[in-house]
Amino acid sequence: MVITKHAKQRMKKRCGLNEKSADRLAHIALEKGLRHKDLTGNLKKWVDGLYFKKCTANNIRLYGDKAYIFHDDKLITVLQIPHNLVK
């Protein structure tokens, strides 16, 4: 798995993680994160919007309160899921 420089910066800023922790969390998010097919309702609509906004993203995983945007095995960025959609 490859984590872009941008993704590492976003994880440091939004998650408060150092580089080693960011690598570990990215692996966990890719393996255990919720996929598009696992989602329903407004959360699924929000992920659909992310997919169409970021056309290079072909793998969006939700883990915790963050959305991890992947292109194949390359982590591109990390976004905060809106508070009204987090359960």
C-alpha positions, 0 to 999 in steps of 0.5 A: 500500500502507498500513502501519498504525502497529501494523505499523510498530511491530512491524517496528521492534521485531521487524526493527529497521527504520526507517520507510523500510526498513519500507515497502520490506520490506513491498512486497517481502514482498507481491510475493515472499513465499510464499503459502498455496498455496506451503506444505506440512506444519506450516508450512501448518498454522501459517499456517492457525491464523494465518488463523483467529485473525486473521479480518481477515487475508486475505493472509498472506505469509512472507518470510525468517523473518517472517510479514506479515499483510495485509488486501488491501493493508494491512499489519496486523502482522508476526510471527516464524515459530517456529524449528522451522518455518524452513528 
